[in-house]
Amino acid sequence: MPDPLRSFAEIDAAPETYRAYIGRFAFDAAKLPRMQAQSDIDMTSAPIPADFEGHQLGPTGFDTVIETAMILQPSCAGPWCGALVPGEEVLVFARVEEGGLIVDLEPCPGKVQAAPDAETREKLAACMRGEDCAPAE
């Protein structure tokens, strides 16, 4: 089960730089890979340009309004592929790469999850401030 605090801890420990957002994507969903028979799988998926509208996480919470382009990078594991519904509110951990924002769309939710409730959003802000960020047991 995806856990926003566990995901925050993972990206915080990663060598790459990540930013956290809550908002909605607009993109061509027909470009996402589909679940397929094992023998027909192409594990490489082309990057998908997307527009994002929402809020960026900072020490005081998700209070910085943002509209920006991001690149969705879907991947598959066996017949399961990363998925996302345009317009659905999500929590996103986007990787900063060469001045752009890359969203790794993996088969198991981690870097893209359903938008959390207000209490979890407050805990994520505490994580940004360096306070206790332990996920629920």
C-alpha positions, -999 to 999 in steps of 0.1 A, spaced: 0 0 0 15 34 -9 24 56 20 32 93 14 56 95 44 75 64 34 78 77 -2 90 111 12 117 93 32 128 73 1 131 103 -21 148 123 6 175 96 9 179 93 -29 210 108 -46 187 126 -71 168 158 -63 130 155 -60 102 180 -55 67 171 -41 34 184 -55 -3 179 -52 -24 186 -83 -37 174 -116 -21 165 -149 -33 171 -184 -18 147 -211 -27 123 -238 -37 91 -219 -37 71 -251 1 73 -250 3 53 -217 13 17 -221 -15 -8 -215 -14 -41 -196 -5 -68 -222 1 -105 -225 36 -114 -211 49 -122 -246 39 -89 -261 54 -66 -235 77 -37 -244 93 -27 -211 105 7 -226 78 34 -229 82 67 -246 82 98 -224 48 116 -224 47 154 -221 22 166 -195 10 199 -181 7 201 -143 -14 225 -122 -13 223 -84 8 232 -54 44 226 -45 54 213 -10 74 237 11 82 240 49 47 256 55 28 230 34 14 228 -1 9 265 -5 30 275 -35 8 275 -66 25 260 -97 17 255 -133 45 237 -152 54 212 -178 65 177 -166 75 146 -184 58 113 -175 81 83 -178 60 51 -176 76 18 -169 62 -18 -168 69 -48 -146 56 -79 -163 22 -72 -177 16 -43 -152 24 -7 -163 24 26 -145 -9 44 -150 -24 78 -143 -58 94 -150 -57 129 -165 -75 154 -142 -73 132 -111 -58 149 -80 -25 131 -71 6 135 -49 36 135 -71 73 132 -63 90 146 -95 127 142 -102 147 173 -112 168 164 -143 186 189 -165 162 217 -154 131 197 -162 107 176 -140 104 139 -146 77 118 -131 85 81 -129 52 64 -135 59 29 -120 35 -1 -119 34 1 -80 24 36 -67 52 53 -50 62 85 -68 26 91 -79 -2 84 -54 -38 95 -46 -37 129 -30 -35 125 8 -58 140 34 -51 172 53 -35 155 82 -10 137 60 -3 169 41 6 186 74 30 157 82 47 160 48 52 197 56 68 187 89 91 163 69 102 193 48 111 212 80 132 182 92 108 172 119 97 136 126 87 119 94 82 83 104 55 65 84 26 48 102 35 12 113 
